[in-house]
């Protein structure tokens, strides 16, 4: 089981529409750029796949949204957010010591 959603983001980076289960962190990571299905319902999965395969306009919209979604996870942005978290923790620990 994928723990972060990296395969979906990688697919979006290369312009592929993503059909994903609606469980774990996937909706949070993939946002509105993916088509979701209930992983315990094979008909829901099949319908989601069919919807994406049969609707060219939807695929183009998903590709555009996918590129936008991937931008949220650049190395620079992740490094900046991680740095900010560490700095906040450091400030809090210093305040507790005083």
VOVOPA-179856 format. One record per residue: x, y, z of N, C-alpha, C, O in turn; residue in three letters. Coordinates in Angstrom, 2 decimals, m for minus. Last residue first. Example, Ala and Ser with C-alpha at 12.3 -4.5 7.8 and 13.67 -1.06 7.14 Angstrom:
      nxx      nyy      nzz     caxx     cayy     cazz      cxx      cyy      czz      oxx      oyy      ozz    r
    12.85    m2.25     7.08    13.67    m1.06     7.14    12.90     0.03     7.87    13.41     1.14     8.04  SER
    13.19    m5.69     7.80    12.30    m4.50     7.80    13.20    m3.30     7.80    14.24    m3.32     8.46  ALA
//
This chain:
      nxx      nyy      nzz     caxx     cayy     cazz      cxx      cyy      czz      oxx      oyy      ozz    r
    12.62    28.76    29.12    12.69    30.06    29.81    11.78    30.13    30.95    11.71    31.15    31.63  UNK
    11.84    26.38    27.98    13.02    26.38    28.83    13.09    27.66    29.65    13.58    27.64    30.79  UNK
     9.73    27.09    26.34     9.45    26.22    27.48    10.62    26.22    28.47    10.41    26.06    29.67  UNK
    11.00    28.55    24.35    10.05    29.24    25.22     9.76    28.41    26.48     9.57    28.97    27.56  UNK
    12.44    26.49    23.13    13.17    27.59    23.80    12.25    28.33    24.77    12.67    28.69    25.87  UNK
    10.34    25.04    22.03    11.18    24.41    23.06    11.99    25.46    23.81    12.21    25.32    25.01  UNK
     9.33    26.91    20.20     8.49    26.43    21.30     9.33    25.82    22.41     9.07    26.04    23.59  UNK
    11.50    27.17    18.44    11.03    28.33    19.20    10.20    27.90    20.41    10.35    28.44    21.50  UNK
    11.58    24.52    17.46    12.72    25.07    18.18    12.31    26.27    19.02    12.71    26.39    20.18  UNK
     9.12    24.37    16.13     9.40    23.47    17.26    10.56    24.00    18.10    10.51    23.92    19.33  UNK
     9.59    26.31    14.16     8.49    26.49    15.11     8.72    25.62    16.35     8.54    26.08    17.48  UNK
    11.70    25.10    12.78    11.90    26.40    13.43    10.81    26.67    14.47    11.10    27.19    15.55  UNK
    10.42    22.80    11.78    11.53    22.68    12.73    11.77    23.99    13.47    12.03    23.98    14.68  UNK
     8.57    24.04    10.06     8.10    23.20    11.16     9.19    23.06    12.22     8.92    23.18    13.42  UNK
    10.27    25.32     8.23     9.35    26.12     9.05     8.85    25.32    10.25     8.72    25.86    11.35  UNK
    11.48    23.09     7.03    12.28    24.05     7.79    11.39    24.87     8.72    11.74    25.08     9.88  UNK
     9.24    22.03     5.72     9.92    21.25     6.76    10.76    22.16     7.64    10.75    22.03     8.87  UNK
     8.72    24.10     3.91     7.72    23.75     4.91     8.34    22.95     6.05     8.00    23.16     7.22  UNK
    11.10    24.07     2.39    10.70    25.28     3.11     9.69    24.96     4.21     9.78    25.49     5.32  UNK
    10.98    21.48     1.32    12.10    21.86     2.20    11.74    23.10     3.02    12.03    23.16     4.21  UNK
     8.67    21.69    m0.24     8.70    20.72     0.86     9.82    21.07     1.85     9.64    20.98     3.06  UNK
     9.53    23.63    m2.09     8.40    23.91    m1.20     8.39    22.97     0.00     8.14    23.40     1.12  UNK
    11.65    22.24    m3.33    11.88    23.52    m2.64    10.75    23.80    m1.65    11.00    24.16    m0.50  UNK
    10.38    20.02    m4.45    11.40    19.82    m3.43    11.61    21.12    m2.64    11.73    21.08    m1.41  UNK
     6.80    20.48    m4.78     8.17    20.63    m5.27     9.15    20.41    m4.12     8.80    20.59    m2.95  UNK
     4.02    20.16    m4.50     4.94    19.21    m3.86     6.35    19.29    m4.42     7.03    18.27    m4.54  UNK
     2.43    21.77    m5.98     2.34    21.92    m4.53     3.39    21.09    m3.79     3.62    21.30    m2.60  UNK
     2.67    20.86    m8.54     3.46    22.04    m8.15     3.44    22.26    m6.64     4.36    22.89    m6.10  UNK
     0.73    18.89    m8.73     2.13    18.49    m8.56     2.99    19.66    m8.09     3.93    19.47    m7.32  UNK
    m1.56    20.43    m9.28    m1.44    19.71    m8.01     0.01    19.34    m7.72     0.47    19.47    m6.59  UNK
    m1.12    21.33   m11.89    m1.24    22.30   m10.79    m1.04    21.63    m9.43    m0.41    22.20    m8.53  UNK
    m1.16    18.89   m13.24     0.06    19.72   m13.27     0.04    20.72   m12.12     1.05    20.93   m11.45  UNK
    m3.86    18.20   m12.67    m2.74    17.37   m12.20    m1.44    18.14   m12.17    m0.70    18.07   m11.20  UNK
    m5.35    20.06   m14.05    m5.39    20.09   m12.58    m4.25    19.27   m11.98    m3.72    19.61   m10.92  UNK
    m4.64    19.14   m16.65    m4.34    20.51   m16.21    m4.31    20.59   m14.69    m3.37    21.13   m14.11  UNK
    m5.69    16.53   m16.54    m4.27    16.75   m16.82    m3.85    18.13   m16.35    m2.80    18.27   m15.72  UNK
    m8.40    17.03   m16.12    m7.63    16.32   m15.09    m6.13    16.52   m15.29    m5.39    16.67   m14.32  UNK
    m9.04    18.24   m18.55    m9.19    18.99   m17.29    m8.36    18.35   m16.19    m7.70    19.05   m15.41  UNK
    m8.58    16.06   m20.27    m7.81    17.30   m20.43    m7.87    18.15   m19.16    m6.85    18.71   m18.74  UNK
   m10.51    14.25   m19.29    m9.08    13.91   m19.26    m8.21    15.15   m19.37    m7.22    15.29   m18.66  UNK
   m12.88    15.67   m19.87   m12.53    15.37   m18.49   m11.04    15.05   m18.37   m10.37    15.52   m17.45  UNK
   m12.75    15.59   m22.67   m12.74    16.87   m21.97   m12.34    16.68   m20.52   m11.53    17.45   m19.99  UNK
   m12.99    12.83   m23.18   m11.75    13.54   m23.52   m11.64    14.88   m22.80   m10.56    15.26   m22.37  UNK
   m14.26    10.22   m21.71   m14.53    11.66   m21.72   m13.24    12.45   m21.94   m12.48    12.69   m21.00  UNK
   m13.64     7.55   m21.41   m14.61     7.91   m22.44   m14.85     9.42   m22.57   m15.58     9.84   m23.47  UNK
   m11.82     7.28   m19.30   m11.45     6.81   m20.65   m12.37     7.34   m21.74   m11.94     7.56   m22.87  UNK
   m13.31     8.28   m17.13   m12.09     8.96   m17.57   m11.70     8.56   m18.98   m11.30     9.40   m19.78  UNK
   m15.41     6.41   m17.02   m15.70     7.85   m17.13   m14.47     8.59   m17.66   m14.60     9.44   m18.55  UNK
   m14.04     4.00   m16.60   m14.79     4.21   m17.84   m15.06     5.70   m18.08   m14.95     6.19   m19.20  UNK
   m13.07     4.44   m14.00   m12.14     4.21   m15.11   m12.82     4.50   m16.44   m12.26     5.16   m17.31  UNK
   m15.52     4.66   m12.64   m14.55     5.76   m12.62   m13.57     5.63   m13.78   m13.28     6.62   m14.46  UNK
   m16.66     2.14   m13.11   m17.33     3.35   m13.60   m16.37     4.54   m13.64   m16.41     5.34   m14.57  UNK
   m14.85     0.47   m11.76   m15.02     0.34   m13.21   m15.67     1.59   m13.80   m15.27     2.05   m14.87  UNK
   m15.28     1.36    m9.11   m13.96     1.44    m9.73   m14.08     1.41   m11.25   m13.48     2.23   m11.95  UNK
   m17.96     0.71    m8.80   m17.55     2.11    m8.67   m16.19     2.31    m9.32   m15.97     3.31   m10.01  UNK
   m17.77    m2.06    m9.03   m18.55    m1.30   m10.01   m18.18     0.18    m9.98   m18.10     0.83   m11.02  UNK
   m16.29    m2.77    m6.78   m15.70    m2.96    m8.10   m16.46    m2.20    m9.18   m15.86    m1.75   m10.16  UNK
   m15.76    m1.39    m3.88   m16.88    m1.50    m4.81   m16.34    m1.57    m6.23   m15.97    m0.55    m6.81  UNK
   m13.73    m0.76    m2.26   m14.46    m1.97    m1.90   m15.65    m2.21    m2.83   m16.45    m3.12    m2.60  UNK
   m12.76     1.69    m3.01   m11.96     0.51    m3.33   m12.65    m0.81    m2.99   m12.18    m1.87    m3.40  UNK
   m14.62     4.06    m4.61   m14.63     3.26    m3.38   m13.87     1.97    m3.69   m14.30     1.20    m4.55  UNK
   m12.74     6.51    m6.46   m13.70     5.41    m6.36   m13.57     4.75    m4.99   m12.55     4.87    m4.32  UNK
   m12.01     9.64    m8.16   m11.96     8.71    m7.03   m13.04     7.65    m7.09   m14.11     7.85    m7.68  UNK
    m9.80    11.28   m10.22   m11.14    10.70   m10.19   m11.09     9.61    m9.11   m10.22     8.74    m9.16  UNK
    m7.80    14.17    m9.36    m8.00    12.74    m9.60    m9.49    12.40    m9.61   m10.32    13.14    m9.09  UNK
    m7.60    16.78    m8.63    m7.01    16.41    m9.91    m7.21    14.94   m10.26    m6.82    14.50   m11.34  UNK
    m8.28    17.71    m6.20    m9.37    17.63    m7.19    m8.85    17.23    m8.57    m9.57    17.32    m9.56  UNK
    m5.87    15.74    m4.38    m6.81    16.85    m4.50    m7.89    16.62    m5.54    m8.36    15.50    m5.73  UNK
    m3.82    14.06    m3.72    m4.14    14.21    m5.15    m5.17    15.32    m5.41    m5.31    15.77    m6.54  UNK
    m3.73    14.27    m0.89    m2.53    14.47    m1.70    m2.88    14.80    m3.15    m2.31    15.71    m3.74  UNK
    m6.38    13.77    m0.06    m5.67    14.96     0.42    m4.47    15.28    m0.48    m4.22    16.45    m0.78  UNK
    m6.97    11.32    m1.29    m7.72    12.52    m1.66    m7.04    13.82    m1.21    m7.11    14.83    m1.90  UNK
    m4.89     9.67     0.05    m4.91     9.95    m1.39    m5.75    11.16    m1.78    m5.27    11.99    m2.55  UNK
    m4.61     8.74     2.58    m4.27    10.15     2.35    m4.48    10.58     0.90    m4.26    11.74     0.57  UNK
    m7.30     6.46     2.63    m6.05     6.92     3.23    m5.83     8.40     2.93    m6.75     9.20     3.01  UNK
    m9.44     6.40    m0.31    m9.04     6.06     1.06    m7.68     6.65     1.41    m7.01     7.26     0.58  UNK
   m10.53     6.29    m2.82   m10.83     7.46    m2.00   m10.46     7.23    m0.53   m11.09     7.79     0.37  UNK
    m8.30     5.26    m5.43    m9.25     4.97    m4.36    m9.42     6.22    m3.50    m8.55     7.09    m3.46  UNK
    m8.11     6.93    m8.64    m7.56     6.51    m7.35    m8.66     6.11    m6.38    m9.80     6.56    m6.50  UNK
    m6.86     7.81   m11.66    m8.05     7.23   m11.04    m7.55     6.55    m9.78    m6.67     5.69    m9.83  UNK
    m5.43    10.47   m13.37    m5.29     9.53   m12.26    m6.66     9.12   m11.75    m7.50     9.96   m11.44  UNK
    m4.06    11.09   m16.59    m5.17    11.24   m15.65    m5.08    10.15   m14.60    m4.71     9.02   m14.91  UNK
    m0.69    12.10   m17.11    m1.67    11.01   m17.11    m2.82    11.34   m16.16    m2.59    11.81   m15.05  UNK
     1.40    13.91   m17.14     0.20    14.22   m17.89    m0.84    13.12   m17.95    m1.78    13.19   m18.74  UNK
     3.53    13.51   m15.49     3.69    13.10   m16.89     2.42    13.25   m17.71     2.35    12.76   m18.84  UNK
     2.48    14.33   m13.07     3.63    15.05   m13.62     3.82    14.75   m15.10     4.23    15.62   m15.86  UNK
     0.61    12.31   m12.62     0.15    13.66   m12.96     1.27    14.48   m13.59     1.03    15.23   m14.53  UNK
     2.35    10.25   m11.90     1.51    10.11   m13.10     1.02    11.48   m13.56     1.03    11.77   m14.76  UNK
     3.37    11.33    m9.53     4.27    11.07   m10.65     3.48    10.94   m11.95     3.90    11.46   m12.99  UNK
     1.04    11.34    m7.97     1.68    12.61    m8.33     2.63    12.44    m9.50     2.70    13.30   m10.38  UNK
     0.65     8.55    m7.78    m0.36     9.41    m8.39     0.21    10.74    m8.82    m0.09    11.23    m9.91  UNK
     3.01     7.73    m6.43     2.73     7.26    m7.79     1.68     8.11    m8.51     1.79     8.36    m9.71  UNK
     2.71     9.17    m3.89     3.73     9.54    m4.86     3.45     8.99    m6.26     3.63     9.73    m7.23  UNK
     1.14     8.73    m1.74     0.47     9.11    m2.98     1.43     9.49    m4.07     1.04    10.08    m5.07  UNK
     1.97     7.65     0.75     1.92     9.10     0.53     1.14     9.50    m0.70     0.51    10.56    m0.69  UNK
     1.95     4.87     0.92     1.71     5.65     2.12     1.59     7.15     1.91     1.14     7.85     2.81  UNK
     0.57     2.16    m0.83     1.30     3.43    m0.92     0.95     4.30     0.27    m0.23     4.45     0.60  UNK
     0.85    m1.17     0.00     0.00     0.00     0.00     0.89     1.24     0.00     1.86     1.32     0.76  UNK
//
